[in-house]
Amino acid sequence: MTPDTESPAVPETPEDAFRHRRSCARAFAIQFLYQLDFQKSWSCTPEELTLFRENLGELDKGVPKQHHRKAWGAAVRMIEGVCTHHCEIDQLLSKAAANWDLSRMSGVDRSILRLGAYEIAFSDKVTAATAINEAIELAKKFGHADSPRFINGVLDKVRMLCLSASGDVTSNQ
């Protein structure tokens, strides 16, 4: 990485570029979800999304310009998916974290868990293992010291609940 561009010094493979864009999209998404959680509102109007994008600040600087549009598009799809399935996601998380009330979790952990649970339960874009791994990476970056372990445990339980609900033990989940 060169300090002035924040983009890789050597050409990326298409797979590396895709993974980087998806990771950036998840980071954008959890920040917006955190904001929604704080406001106790689960609507994401185009105006709110545009305002948020304009104010991304430092996190946005880590995204090479050629990846930004696709990363933001993926983030919007994730945000809209979580907003659409918010109630089901929270019910799933409540079952998976039986000894934890959602309101007792940190807002950052809740946001990461909601995104991870959405990807596991409602998205066919990634496997459950990828969703869990990406959530752990977000927890390392944004959460507390014990967040990665907590996120891993809860999302693995979400994965198992989704498997048992579908009855498909051969699933990609």
C-alpha positions as CSV (number, residue, x, y, z in Angstrom):
1,M,0.0,0.0,0.0
2,T,1.3,3.4,-0.8
3,P,0.5,6.1,1.7
4,D,-0.8,8.7,-0.7
5,T,-3.3,6.4,-2.6
6,E,-4.2,3.8,0.0
7,S,-4.5,1.3,-2.8
8,P,-2.4,-1.8,-3.3
9,A,1.0,-1.2,-4.9
10,V,0.7,-4.3,-7.0
11,P,-2.2,-5.2,-9.3
12,E,-4.9,-7.2,-7.5
13,T,-6.5,-10.3,-8.9
14,P,-10.2,-10.0,-9.7
15,E,-10.9,-12.3,-6.7
16,D,-8.8,-10.1,-4.4
17,A,-10.6,-6.9,-5.7
18,F,-14.0,-8.6,-5.2
19,R,-13.1,-9.6,-1.6
20,H,-11.8,-6.2,-0.8
21,R,-14.9,-4.5,-2.1
22,R,-17.2,-6.8,-0.1
23,S,-15.2,-6.2,3.1
24,C,-15.4,-2.5,2.6
25,A,-19.2,-2.8,1.9
26,R,-19.6,-4.6,5.2
27,A,-17.7,-1.9,7.0
28,F,-19.9,0.8,5.4
29,A,-23.0,-1.2,6.2
30,I,-22.3,-1.8,9.9
31,Q,-21.7,1.9,10.4
32,F,-25.0,2.8,8.9
33,L,-26.8,0.0,10.8
34,Y,-25.2,1.3,14.0
35,Q,-26.7,4.7,13.2
36,L,-30.1,3.2,12.6
37,D,-29.8,1.2,15.9
38,F,-28.9,4.3,17.8
39,Q,-31.9,6.2,16.3
40,K,-34.2,3.2,16.8
41,S,-35.3,3.6,13.2
42,W,-35.2,0.9,10.6
43,S,-35.9,2.9,7.5
44,C,-33.2,3.6,5.0
45,T,-34.3,6.3,2.6
46,P,-32.2,7.2,-0.4
47,E,-31.7,10.6,1.1
48,E,-30.4,9.1,4.4
49,L,-28.1,6.8,2.4
50,T,-26.7,9.7,0.3
51,L,-26.1,11.8,3.4
52,F,-24.3,8.9,5.1
53,R,-22.2,8.2,2.0
54,E,-21.2,11.9,1.8
55,N,-20.0,11.8,5.4
56,L,-18.2,8.5,5.5
57,G,-14.9,10.2,6.2
58,E,-11.8,8.2,7.1
59,L,-13.3,4.7,6.4
60,D,-14.0,5.8,2.8
61,K,-10.3,6.7,2.2
62,G,-9.3,3.0,2.4
63,V,-11.4,2.2,-0.6
64,P,-9.6,2.6,-4.0
65,K,-11.6,4.9,-6.3
66,Q,-12.1,2.1,-8.8
67,H,-13.8,-0.1,-6.1
68,H,-15.9,2.6,-4.4
69,R,-19.1,2.5,-6.5
70,K,-19.4,-1.3,-6.4
71,A,-18.5,-1.4,-2.6
72,W,-21.2,1.2,-1.9
73,G,-23.8,-0.6,-4.1
74,A,-23.1,-3.8,-2.1
75,A,-23.4,-1.9,1.2
76,V,-26.7,-0.5,0.2
77,R,-28.1,-3.9,-0.7
78,M,-26.9,-5.3,2.7
79,I,-28.4,-2.3,4.6
80,E,-31.7,-2.7,2.8
81,G,-31.7,-6.4,3.4
82,V,-31.1,-5.9,7.2
83,C,-33.8,-3.2,7.3
84,T,-36.3,-5.4,5.4
85,H,-35.7,-8.5,7.7
86,H,-34.9,-6.6,10.9
87,C,-37.6,-8.2,13.0
88,E,-36.8,-11.8,11.9
89,I,-33.1,-11.1,12.4
90,D,-33.6,-9.9,15.9
91,Q,-35.7,-12.9,16.7
92,L,-33.0,-15.2,15.3
93,L,-30.3,-13.4,17.3
94,S,-32.4,-13.6,20.5
95,K,-32.7,-17.4,20.0
96,A,-29.0,-17.7,19.2
97,A,-27.9,-15.6,22.2
98,A,-30.3,-17.1,24.6
99,N,-28.5,-15.8,27.7
100,W,-28.1,-12.3,26.3
101,D,-30.8,-9.7,25.8
102,L,-30.1,-7.7,22.6
103,S,-30.4,-4.5,24.4
104,R,-27.5,-5.5,26.7
105,M,-25.1,-6.1,23.8
106,S,-23.0,-3.2,22.6
107,G,-24.4,-1.3,19.6
108,V,-21.4,-2.3,17.5
109,D,-21.8,-6.0,18.3
110,R,-25.5,-5.8,17.5
111,S,-24.8,-4.1,14.2
112,I,-22.2,-6.7,13.2
113,L,-24.5,-9.5,14.4
114,R,-27.4,-8.2,12.4
115,L,-25.4,-8.0,9.3
116,G,-23.9,-11.5,9.8
117,A,-27.3,-13.0,10.6
118,Y,-28.8,-11.3,7.5
119,E,-26.0,-12.8,5.3
120,I,-26.4,-16.3,6.8
121,A,-30.2,-16.4,6.8
122,F,-31.3,-14.3,3.9
123,S,-28.5,-13.8,1.4
124,D,-27.3,-16.3,-1.1
125,K,-24.3,-14.2,-2.0
126,V,-21.9,-15.8,0.6
127,T,-21.6,-19.0,2.6
128,A,-22.3,-18.9,6.3
129,A,-18.5,-19.5,7.0
130,T,-17.6,-16.5,4.9
131,A,-20.3,-14.3,6.7
132,I,-19.0,-15.5,10.1
133,N,-15.4,-14.9,9.2
134,E,-16.1,-11.4,7.8
135,A,-18.2,-10.6,11.0
136,I,-15.2,-11.7,13.2
137,E,-12.9,-9.4,11.2
138,L,-15.3,-6.5,11.6
139,A,-15.5,-7.2,15.4
140,K,-11.7,-7.1,15.5
141,K,-11.7,-3.7,13.8
142,F,-14.7,-2.1,15.5
143,G,-15.6,-4.1,18.6
144,H,-14.2,-4.7,22.0
145,A,-11.5,-7.2,22.9
146,D,-14.0,-10.0,23.5
147,S,-16.3,-9.1,20.6
148,P,-14.7,-11.5,18.0
149,R,-15.3,-14.6,20.2
150,F,-18.8,-13.4,21.1
151,I,-19.7,-12.7,17.5
152,N,-18.3,-16.1,16.4
153,G,-20.3,-18.0,18.9
154,V,-23.6,-16.2,18.3
155,L,-23.4,-16.4,14.5
156,D,-22.4,-20.0,14.6
157,K,-25.5,-20.7,16.6
158,V,-27.5,-18.6,14.0
159,R,-26.0,-20.9,11.3
160,M,-27.1,-24.0,13.2
161,L,-30.6,-22.6,13.7
162,C,-30.9,-21.9,10.0
163,L,-29.7,-25.4,9.1
164,S,-32.1,-27.0,11.5
165,A,-35.0,-24.8,10.2
166,S,-34.2,-25.8,6.6
167,G,-33.6,-29.4,7.5
168,D,-30.7,-29.4,4.9
169,V,-27.5,-30.6,6.5
170,T,-25.8,-30.7,3.1
171,S,-26.4,-26.9,2.7
172,N,-23.6,-24.5,2.0
173,Q,-24.5,-22.9,5.3
